[in-house]
Amino acid sequence: MLNLVCGIVGIRRFSGESVPREILESMATCVSHRGPDDSGFWQGPGIGLGHARLSIIDLAGSHQPMHSVGQRWTIVFNGEIFNYRQLRAELDYPFRTNGDTEVILAGIAVHGMAFIDRLVGQFAFALVDRITGTVHLVRDRVGVLPLYYSLTASELVFASEAKAVIAGSARRPQVDLASLDGYLYARSVPAPHTLFEGVMKLPAGHRAEVSTDGAVRILRYWEPPPADPAGRWSAGEAIDAVDSMVTEAVDAALVADVPVGAYLSGGIDSSLIVAKIAALKQDHPVQTFAAGFGDPRNDELHWARRVSEHVGTDHHEVAVNADDFESLWTTLTWHRDAPMSEPADIAVFRLAQAARAHVRVVLSGEGGDELFAGYPKYRAARAVQLASHLPWRLRSGAVNAVEDHLPGRLGRLRIALRAAGERDRQEQYRSWFAPFTGRERGSLLAGVPTRETRGPDVRREDAIRGMLLTDLWSWLPDNLLERGDRMSMAASLELRPPFLDHRLVELAFRLPSELKVRGGTTKWVLKEVARRYLPDEIVDRRKVGFRVPLDSWFRGDLRDSMWDRLTGSGSFVGATLDRAEIRKLLERHESGKFNEENRIFTLMSLEVWHETFFGAHRSVPSTP
């Protein structure tokens, strides 16, 4: 029986000094929304673990922290192992529960840490070897679930969320000013750093070993495979393979003894998942959930309704407006532990609230674009790569002379030009989602220390694969998955993204780029799979995305808040960044000739984060 999403906390003191129960309880309180139904604690010499549980099944068993037979290993586990029944059948071990948590314990007791290579699912866990005293921290391959830690000369503190790490640490939190550049680059700080000084993220696909003297080893245990040799895949073979693997991934993600629903935007990814669920679970209609924004330019509710009618789902809708931003921004920033990276974060929370009234688990479409090249930028990747053969200073100067004058309606061209003007290929790939260029960040951060963060080495990769690898490295785990986890957990709802089943991820990265962007069509192979189950009008429609109409809100309902928070006397952003540059940005947007909503939102989110965690009246917000 599956454990389902929970919250974990723990402290290792290298002196051997005992860990007070009240500190563990304080940490667990910070993640109680992740597991509101139950909690458990365990203390040993110099070690303490805590667990907050979201009870779905196996209510009387699988309590944590859990000890192995023989008492060598103790675990606190967050997540679910979808293939735990198969693994259990293969293990010679005296099981005492029916859950997936004990399967991890049993597998490591029998096979050692290499057993994690056999896990299929989404997970983050801490494991104590009570013979050696080593603490093992493990995060799943693509970062669906989070794990944070702080390591000093005296102790290791770890938890599912950064706020719990801070609650368990002796030192007061400070802003990591060196991470501001990374945040302004990507709207989230790439692992292993965060905006809290000394609080680290364990990168996706990595594990850590921390010994009793505080020595730490960070080990990468998974990475996507190389592309298969040219000619290995015909178009038909690729479509069949992806179709079969999507079915397997969705089927695995449906393992639960409670109703499972799905988000439905009317786009390819969520629509295909809903169609697969309906085919696999024909005994009752799928519960689906969609959000609307009351703006006809971006509202996709009619597409979600079209898919719902085609598949036959029990469909629910929720409205999101500017008042939600004012009322929820602080609360959800507290849940996020970081600035809200996307305006859609708040809409995702409203969706989670709506879903939680009907189900306790939802499937979502995260990952489809990042595996199969779904964004418009992938179509332009090769053209930008060709432009990089020109001298960088020539490219940069030309872009600077042109892009500042482009009107808002040419937003996509502006993004492509900004990418073309970056120094090298790696920076070009990262900059597609960057609100600020290197030149702009330099102006804003004059005098502020910076830290260089470099993504994967993609110099030998083709343009599309290089961009996909870059997104898998940071955009997906540090932005989309962090958003999905926190917003769903704020509503005590479990989120499962079937596209990020690592078996499907590996298949996607083995396929050649020509099957992902084909004849100018992005996400071609996945669209051909979807065409087997959905109307052509759904498959072929223009991609809109989960877009919030912030451009008009920042000129209307949110205007006063924008000016006060970014230029007022108590503004952290105004005091830390260049206030004159910020004023110029706001005035450009107010002119109506330019759309600077992404950059304004990035700065507003940073200010709200600072207010939430460092303001004079900071407190734990209640979730509405």
N, C-alpha and C positions, 0 to 999 in steps of 0.2 A: 504494500500500500504506500502511496506516495506521500512524502513529507509536505510538499508544497511550500510556497515562498514563506520565509520567516525572517527574523532578524537575529544576528549573532553578535556577541561581544566577548572580549577577553583581555586579560593583562598577564604578561610574564614579567616578573621582577627578577633581575639577574642576581640580586643579593640573596635571594631565597626568602626574603621577607614576605609574610602572608599578605594576601590581597583582601581587603575588607569587603564583606558582602554588600555593604551600603554603596560602595563605589560601583560594583557590578550592577546593582539595582538601578542606580542613577543612569548608567549607560543604557541599560535595557529599556528604561522609560523613554529614552530618546528614540528608540526604534519600536515602541510598543504598537504603533499603527501597522507595522509589518507582521505582527503576530499578536493580535488583541485577545486571543482566546486562552492562552496558557503561557507559562514561563517556567524556566528551570535554571538552577545554578549548581556549580561544582567548584570546590576549592581544594587545591593540593599545595605542597610546599612551593612557594614562589609563583603560583599559577592560580588563575581564577577564570572560569568560563560562564557565560550566560546565554540564554536562548529565549526568544519570544516567538510563539508559535501561532500560526493561522491554521486552526483545526478544520480539516475538511473530511478526512476519513481516518480510520484507525485511532479513534479518540482515546481509547484506553491504553494504547501501546505507542512505541516509538518516541517516548519522551526523551528530551535532551537536556543537558549533555548526556551522551551515550558512551558506555564503556564496552570494549571488546571482551570476549571470553578470555580469561587470563589477566585482564585489567591492564595490558600493556598500552593500549591505544584509547584515547578519549577524543570525541569529536563533537563539534557543533556545526550544523549543516544547514545551509540555506539553498533551496532549490528542489529539483526533481530529476531523478534518473529514469528516463523513459524505458530503458531496456533492463531494468533491475530484475524482472522475473527471469529473463534468460540468463543473466549473470548469476543469479541465485542458484539456478538449477545446475550450473557448472562448478559451483564452489563446494568443497568438502569442509563444512563448517557447522557447528551446532547452533543454528539460528534460534533466537528467542522471541523475535518479533516478526511481523509480516511486512515491514516497511523497507523503503529504499535506503534509509540511513544506515541500517545495519549491513546492507550489502556492500556499501563503501568500506565500512570497518572490516568486514570479513575479507573482502578482496585485498585490502592493504595488509591485513594480518597474514594472509596466505602468500601474496605475490609481491608485496612491497609497494612503493610509491608508483612504480610503473603501471599499476592497475588503473590509474586514472586515464590512461590511453584508451581503455575499453569502455569508458562511460559515454553514454549518449544522453544528452540532456542539457540543462542549464543549471549552473551550480556555483557556489562559493562556500568554502568551508575551511575551518581551522582544525588541525589534528595535532594532539600532543602525544609524543612518544615518551611514556613515563619511565622508560629505562634510560634513554639518553638525555631526556629533558628537552629535546629539540621540538620546536613548534613549527609545523608546516602550514603554510597558507596557500590555498589553491583557488584560482578563478577560471571559469569556463573558457572555452577556446576563443569565442568572439566577444565576450564581455557582456552577455545578457544580464548577469547579476553582478552587483558591485562588491568590492572589498577594499577597505581603507585601513591604513595603519600609521603609527608614529613610532619611530625608533630613536631612543636616546641612549646614553651610556648606562642608564640605570634600569630602563624598562622598554618593553614592547607593548603597545596598546593597539588593538585592532577591533574593527566592527564593520557592520554592513553599511553604515553611513558615517560621514565625517563628523557630524554633530555628536555622535556617541563616542568617537575617539577623543574629541575635545573634552567631553564630560568626564572621561576616565584619565585624562592627563593632568599632571601637576602644574604645568605651565599654562598661562593665559594665551589665548589665540592672538595672532597678529596677522595682518595682511601680508601675503608674500608678494611684495612689489615686483619682484623679478618675473612673476607669472602674468603680470598685466599685459605684456606684449603678446604672449601666447593667447590670452583671452581675446584681445582686440583682433587677433589674426583669425580666430576660428569660432568665436562666441562660446568657447569652452576651453579649458586648459587641458592640453594633451597629457596623458599619463606619462610618467609617474607623479607629476606634480598636481597641486590644487592651489586655489587662491588663499588657503590657510597655510601659513608658514609652518613647515614641519609635518604637515598631514599629507600623506602620499596615497596614490591609487596603485594597487597592484595591477599591472597591465593585463589585458586580455591574453589568454593563452599562456600565462606564466604561473609559476609557483615559487614560493620563497621558503627557505629553510633558515630558521633563526636558532642558533645554539644557545646554551645556558650562559655563555660569556658575552652575548650580544652580537657575535659575528653573524652576518647575513649573506646568503647566496640567493640571487634572483636567477631563476632558470626558465628558459622558454621551452615548453614541452610540445607546442603545436605551432605550425604555420601552414598557410595554404600551399598546395602542391604546385609545381611548375605546369605550364600548359603542355598538353599532349603534343606529340610530333605532328607536323603538317600532314593533312590527309587522313588522320586517324578517324575523324568524325565526318560523316555525311550529314546533310541537313536533317534528313528523316530520322537517322539514328539519334541525333542530338535531341530532337523534339521528343522522341519516345523515351529517352533516358531521363530527361528533365520531368516529363509528365509522370513517369513512374516514381521518381524520387520525391516529387512534391506530394504525391499521394501518400507515400510512406512517411514523410515528415509530418503531414497533417494528421495522419492516423496515430502516430506516436504522441503528438501533442494533445490528442483527445483523451488520453488515459486519465480518468477521473471518475469518482463515484458521485459527482455533483453535476448539475447542469453546466454546460460549456457554451458560451456565446462567442460572437465575433464582431469586431469593428468592421464597418462597411462604408467606405467613402464613395464607392462607385468607380474607383480606379481599378486598374488591372490586378494589382497585388491582392487587395482585400477581397475583390470580387471572385478571383480564382480560388482563394482559400474558402470562401463561403460556399462556392459551388462544390468544392471537394468535401467539405463537411456534410453538406446535404446528401451527397452520394454515399458517404460512409455511414451516416446516421439517418436512415430513412424512416425510423419509427416515430420521430416527432420533428416539428419545424425547428430550424435554427433560429436562435434569438440573435438579432443583429441590431447594431447601434450606430447612429450617424449624427454629426453635428452640423449646424448651419449658422451663418453669421449675419443674415439679413442684408447681404450686399449682393445684388444680382451679378456683379462682375466676377465673383468668386464662388458663389454658392453652388455646391454640387449635390444638394439634397435630391434633386430630381433624378440624377444618375443613380444614386444609392437606391431610390425607390424603384427605378427601372430594374436593377439587378434583383432587388428583393422580390419583385413580382415575377421575374423570370425563374428564380430559384424556388420561391415559395417559402420565404422566411417570416418569422414573427418580428416585425420591424419597429424600432423605437427611434425617436429623434429628440435632440436637445438643442436649444437656441443659446448662442453665445453673443454677448454684446459688450460695449465699452465699460459698462458698470462692473462686469465680471473682472476686468483688469484691475480696476481700482480696489475692489473688495477682496480679491484673491491674490494679488501680486505678492504681498508680504507673506501670507500663509504658505503659498506654494514655493516661494523662495526658501523658506525654512525647510520645507520638505526636500527641496532640491539640493540644499547645502551649497548652492552655487547660483550665480545669476541665471535667470530663465534664458535659455539659449535661443529659443524660438517663440514667436508669438503664439504658435499653435500649442505650446505647452499647456496653456490654460484651457484651451478647447479639449485637449486630451484628458485633462482632469475632469472636466464636465462630462465627457463621455464615460469615464471610469465611474463617476457617481451614478450616472444613469444605468450603466451595466450592472453595478453592484446591487441595485434594487431587484435584479432578476437572476443573476448568476454570480458565481464566485471566481470563475475563470473565464478569460477571453483570449481569443486568438487574434493576432494582428499581422499586418503586412510588412513590418519593418524588414529591410534587407533586400527586397526584390530589386530595387534600383541599384544598390551597391554591389550586387552579385552579377546582374545581367545588363548593366549599363543603361539605366532608364532615364537619367537626367538629360536635358538638352546639351549639357556641357560635353557629354561623351561624343556627341555628333561633331562637335567642333574641336575635339582633342587633337586630331592629326593636323588641322590647319594651324593651331597654335604652336604645335611642335615644330612645324616647318618654319614658322616665323622666328623661332628661337635661334635659327642659324644666322640671323642678322646680329650685329654687335649689340650687346645689352644696352649700352648708353644711348644708342640710336633708337632702339625700340622704346626704351623708357621715356626718352624725351618726346617722341612722337605721341605716345599714349597720354602723357601728362598734358600736352598741348590740345588734345582733342576731347578726352573723356569728361573733363569738367564742364564742357559745354553741351553735352548730350542731354536732351530732355528725358523726362521720366518714362515716356512711352518707348524709348529705346533702351530699356533697362538691360535686356539680355546682351545687346551689343556692347554696352558699357562693361558688363562683367567679363565678356570675352577679351575686350581690349585691355582691361586691367590685368588679366591673367597673362596675356601676351607680353606685357611690359615687365614681368618679374624676371629676376636675375637668371635662374636656371630651371631645368625641367621639374625638379622636385618642388620648387617654390611655385611654379605655374600650376601644378596639379593641386596643391594645397589652397591656392588663392581663389579658386572658383567660388567658394563659400565665404571668403574673407570679407568682412564689412569694411576693413581698412587696409590699404596697401602699405608696403614697407615705408614709403615716403610719408604717408599720412600718420602712421604709427610713430615715426621718428619725430614728427612735429608735435603730436599730442604728448609724447612721453619724454620730452626734452628734460634731461637731468634725472630721470627715473632709471634705476638699474634694470637691465634686461637679461634674459637667459635664452640662448639659442636652442631651439628644438628642431631636430631633423627627423623626418619620416624615413620610411624604407628606401633603400637604394634602388631606384627604378631606371637608372641610366641605360640599362641594356634591355629594358622592356619596351614593347610597342606602346604607343600613346594611350590606348584605351585600357590595357591591362595595368599600366603604370598608374593611371588615375584610379582604377578600381582598388589596387593595393593600397594606395594612399588613403582612400576613403575607409577601407577596412581597418587601417592602422589607428585612425583617430576620429574621423567624422562619425562613424557608426557607433563605436563604444562610448566616446566621450560626449556625444551630442544626442543622437537619436535614442540609443539604448538607455543612457542615463535618464533622459526625459521619460521614456516609456516606463522604466522601473519606478521612478519616484512619483510620477503622477498617478499610476495605478495603485501603488502602495499607500499613497495619501488617502485613497478610498478603501484600503484593505482589500484590494482586488488583485488577483494574480494575472499577469500578462505572459502569454507564450507566443513568440514569433516563429512559426514553422519554417520560414525561409532560412532561418539561421541554425537549423539542424546542421551540425558540422559535416554530415555526409553530403547534404545538398550543397553546402559551401564548397566543399572539395570538388564536387562534380562541376560546379560553375566555373571554378578557376582552372580546371583542366580543359574546358572548352576554349576554342580559339576566339579571338575578339571578333572575327568576321561573322560569327554566328550570333553575336550580341548586337552589333551595329551593322546592319545589312541594307544596302541600297538606300541609305539615309534614314532608315527606321531604327530607332533605339529599342533596346530590350526585345529584339526580334524573336529569339528562340522562345522566350517566355510568352510573348504575345501569340505565337503559333500554338503553344500549349493551351492558352486561354481560349483561343478560337474554337477549340473542340467542345467547350462547355458554356461559352457566353456569346451573346449576339455580337455581330461585327461592329455595330455602332458603339458598343462598350470598349471593344478591343482597339478600335481605330480612332477614338476621339482624342482630341488634343489634351495633353497632360496639363492640369491646372495645379494640383497639389493642395495641401491643407493650408489655405492662405487666409490670414486675418486682415481685414481692411484698415491697417494701422495708418496708412497715408492720410486718410480723411480724419481718423480719430485724433491724430497728432495736430491737426489743424482745427479740431473742434473740441470734443468732450475731454480729451487728455492734454490740451494745449497748456493750460495753466500749470498742471502738474509737471509737464515736461520742462518748462522754463524754470520753475522753482527748484526742481530736483537737480538740474544740471548746471544752473548758474547762480543759485541762491547762496547766501552767506554760509550756510551750514553744509554745503554740498561737498562730499568726498571727491566726486568726479571733478568738480570745478576747482577744488584746491590741489588735486594731485596731477591732473592733466592741464593742458594749456586752455585757459578759459576763453581766450580770444578765438581760438580755433573752434571751440564748441559753439560760441555765439554765431560765427559765420555759418556753421553747419545748420543751426536752427533757422537762421534767416533765409538760407537757400531753400529749405523745405517750405517755409511759410510763404515764399514768393509764389508757390504753385507751379513754377516752371520745372522744378526738379523734385524727384521723389527720394528723400533720404531716410525713409522709414527704418530700413535695416540698421543703419548706423546709429540713428537716434535710439532705437530699441536696445541696441547693444550697450549704449552708455546708460540708458535708463535702468536696465536690468542690473548693471554693476552698482549703480547708486542704491537701488532697492535692496540688493544683497548686503551692502555695507550698513544700511539702516537696520536691517533685520538682525545682523550678528554683532554689530559694533555700536549701534545707536544708543542714546541715553536711556531709551525706554524699551530696550529689547526684552522680549519674553517669548515663551513658547506659544505660538498662535494656535488657536483651536481650529480644527478642520470643520468647515461648515457641512 
